[in-house]
Amino acid sequence: MDQTTFKVYPYRWVVLIAFMLVVAINQMLWITFAAITGDAATYFGVSHMSIGLLSMSFMIVYIIVSIPASWVIDTYGMHIGVGIGAAFTGIFGLMRGLAGEDYTLVLIAQIGIAVGQPFILNAITTVAAHWFPVSDRATASGFGSLAMYLGIVLGLALTPFLMLHLGIPSMLLAYGIISVGVALAFIGLAKERPPTPPNAPGQEERSLVFEGLKQTLRKREFVLLLVVFFIGLGVFNAVTTWIEDIVAPRGFSITQAGLTGGLLVVGGIVGALIVPSLSDRARKRVPYLILAVAGAIIGLAGITFSSNYALLLISAFVMGFFLLSAGPLGFQYGAEIANPAPEGTSNGLLLLVGQISGIAFIFAMESFRSPSDGSMTASLIVLIVLLTLGLILTTRFKEPAMLAAEPGL
């Protein structure tokens, strides 16, 4: 094969970093209220469920916007698609910061930010495919997911601190100003593709989006992967949304809740750096997906039952390391087994089912909390059982053919 027909460019890292910044700020705005649920409810004069709705709005909107966003990304390109998401994030992020004490305006702004989310997150594997060779795509997708986790950990860890020192209005305004700057940086720096493709001829061929959607849903491994993502992302969304209410009945403070949620995502950051890279080197996906789900079960069990703060933090880190490292690896595995479906389509479908389950799990945990002390232990046990089912399903996966066919590996 003529190796001069494709190459990689250093500018791929500029594009990836610009994209990561947009992903991070969008997720930071999503998770803002999770660690300050009680204080935010008091400040706005609404119920805990109303504050939970600020996070759930992202999941609800995602269900509606995901497929159109994937179509835009796959039809008009990553730069336009993510640019739309960045614009929504910046404009409505600033609007949220200017909303003051009005809960309704904050909710409207949150919905606007949520519209931008699928335009951003559905492009993770598209950015990797346009700028990185097949042998590095799980790693590149890992960096995209790493940005998700960085945004979440910053939102969980910084928000309680900033609220105590600045107050809720000033904190929201600071986040809004940052979101505008990040949006402008992406639009100015990101490019759609390098001058020449980063992979061998034929490895970028993809079907049209809706035809690819039909092809994807006919593939057994991808359907099983959808079920695993339904469980895994649902667990993550529910636990991060209710993190304060999960640990508060055991006597942990709002700051401890924020640090617990933050450490969960720190574990995910470390896992997203390590696990996809190991998968790329080994040219294997399935063993690492199995390991990730198994480790997540252990971590969630610790979060469910621990009354010791140190053990709680360790459990959160373990759960994050394994569960969140499965995200980028699963996105790339999905893109590979769904080939020739567009990356945005496979990525969007996986995130879509996770948003649906997130809504269901969040409502279920709220509905079945203990009436005596507000404990969510029973719901968490159900989540452990569901993750165990997900582990069983991952053992049925098969390695993607295109990974073994990559030249030069």
Buried (B, 14 or more C-beta within 10 A) or exposed (E): EEEEEBEBBEEBEBBBBBBBBBBBBBBBBBBBBBBBBBBBBEBBEBEBEBBBBBBBBBBBBBBBBBBEBBBBBBEEBBBEBBBBBBBBBBBBBBBBBEBEEEBEBBBBBBBBBBBBBBBBBBBBBBBBBBBBBBBBBBBBBBBBBBBBBBBBBBBBBBBBEBBEEEEBBEBBBBBBEBBBEBBEBBBEBBBBBBEEBBBBEEBBEBBBBBBBBEBBEEBEBBEBBBBBBBBBBBBBBBBBBBBBBBBBBBEBEBEBBBBBBBBBBBBBBBBBBBBBBBBBEEBBBBBBBBBBBBBBBBBBBBBBBBEEBEEBBBBBBBBBBBBBBBBBBBBBBBBBBBBBBBBBBBBBBBBBBBBBBBBBBBBBBBEEBEEEEEBBBEBBBBBBEBBEEBBEBBEEBEBBEBBEEBEEE
